[in-house]
Amino acid sequence: MSEEVKARRVARKVSSDEDVTPGAGRPRTRAAKAALPQMALDLFADVAADLTCGVDEVGRGPLAGPVVTAAVILDPSRPIKGLADSKKLTAQRREALYEEIVERSLAYCIAEASVAEIDSLNILHATMLAMQRAVNGLPRVPTLALIDGNRCPALPMRAEAIIKGDDTVPAISAASILAKVTRDRQLVALHEEFPQYGFDEHVGYGTPRHLEALRLHGPSPHHRQSFAPVREAFEIFGVLTVSRLARSS
């Protein structure tokens, strides 16, 4: 190869190097990364952290009120002592843990499916819908959802069902506590409007007192018509509701 040809090749290489956009083909610098949309950075951070959320529901069995779900991503650097199945905790302990979970978790979301949705979809599908709402409502995107029970809702990330997870997986325990406290508060508030049912005592479950109240007063607008004891009360009272009974008395 002649010296002239070598010189031309060297010249072309130098010219090509000078025309390359600075940083092209190289790892992103901090400045370049900062230029990415914040949402993309949050997503990258979540994937890198391998975030796991726990999901649980409260209120599948009651005759009244919504089914409430929660999704929680705990912060490993801020552990919460005493997490357990919400049903095994006292009301006072649940309330205290509720505040800790809200304050210390990386993210949480509480959602529900209404009485109308329960009657329209059935309780199972309404519960799955409420779980979807809780997970999709998290301000951070989890990479794995751990669901209490034996069935998972359709989610955009990997999900695993864990039987009795509310007693063995801290994130699910936290979710059960948020859901339980939220629903109990709702039923206590409902008691103020319909004191004859005793919602503050049984929070909607079919206790003897609740069933007797249904026989005496008929169902309220917050009762699930698709549940047998409520449906039977509707058959007796027709469309007559508590509010209409109150006006006629």
C-alpha positions, -999 to +999 in steps of 0.1 A: +000+000+000+014+034-010+021+061+015-005+083-003-033+057+002-024+053+039-026+090+044-060+092+028-074+065+050-061+082+081-076+114+070-110+098+065-110+082+099-101+114+117-129+132+098-154+105+107-145+106+144-150+144+144-185+141+130-198+116+155-223+132+180-206+134+214-217+105+236-232+084+207-225+047+212-213+053+247-230+046+281-254+074+291-238+101+312-256+114+342-266+145+322-281+124+295-300+102+320-314+133+337-328+143+303-351+112+302-387+117+312-392+113+350-418+086+345-392+065+326-366+070+354-392+059+380-399+028+360-362+020+356-357+025+394-387+002+402-374-026+379-339-023+394-354-025+429-375-055+421-405-041+439-430-066+454-465-056+465-488-075+488-525-076+480-555-086+502-592-080+505-617-076+532-655-080+530-663-109+507-686-126+532-707-097+546-743-090+536-737-053+533-711-027+522-684-028+495-655-053+493-623-034+501-588-043+489-554-028+494-519-032+478-488-023+497-451-021+488-431-022+521-398-003+526-371-028+537-352+001+553-382+010+575-395-024+589-428-025+607-431-048+637-462-068+645-476-073+610-500-102+609-534-113+596-557-084+604-583-108+618-559-119+645-552-083+658-573-062+681-590-032+667-566-009+686-536-027+673-549-026+637-554+012+640-519+017+652-504-005+625-525+013+599-508+046+607-474+030+606-480+013+572-493+046+557-462+064+570-435+039+563-444+020+532-429+029+498-464+029+482-499+018+490-534+020+475-568+012+489-596+004+465-630-012+465-659-026+445-693-013+453-725-031+463-739-025+428-708-041+413-710-070+436-746-077+427-738-072+390-706-092+387-708-116+417-686-113+447-656-132+432-653-110+401-660-079+421-631-088+444-608-094+414-618-060+400-611-043+434-577-059+435-569-047+400-578-012+411-556-014+441-525-026+423-530-003+393-535+026+416-501+022+432-479+053+427-449+030+420-450+000+396-443-033+413-426-061+394-444-088+414-478-090+431-484-115+459-521-121+463-537-136+494-557-167+486-557-192+457-566-169+428-550-139+411-566-111+392-554-102+357-525-078+362-498-062+340-471-078+361-462-113+374-486-124+402-486-153+426-514-165+448-504-175+484-529-193+506-529-178+541-505-152+528-520-126+551-504-145+580-471-153+565-461-125+540-456-091+557-466-071+526-499-091+524-504-086+561-500-049+557-525-049+529-550-068+550-547-043+578-553-013+555-583-030+539-598-041+573-594-007+590-608+011+560-639-011+557-646-011+594-645+027+594-670+027+565-694+004+583-692+024+615-700+055+596-729+036+579-742+028+614-749+065+620-773+065+590-789+030+597-784+023+635-811-004+635-788-029+618-759-027+642-733-022+615-708-009+642-710-043+659-709-068+631-696-046+602-721-062+578-716-099+586-747-121+589-749-123+627-782-133+644-788-096+653-782-086+617-805-113+603-832-103+628-829-066+617-833-077+581-865-095+590-879-065+610-868-036+588-860-051+554-828-044+535-811-010+532-797+004+499-763-008+512-772-045+514-762-069+487-793-082+469-774-111+454-768-126+489-795-151+500-806-135+533-809-101+517-827-115+487-852-132+510-858-100+528-864-082+495-889-109+485-908-101+518-906-063+516-905-059+479-888-027+469-896-012+503-864+003+519-856+015+553-858+052+542-894+046+529-903+028+561-890+058+581-911+082+561-943+062+565-940+057+602 
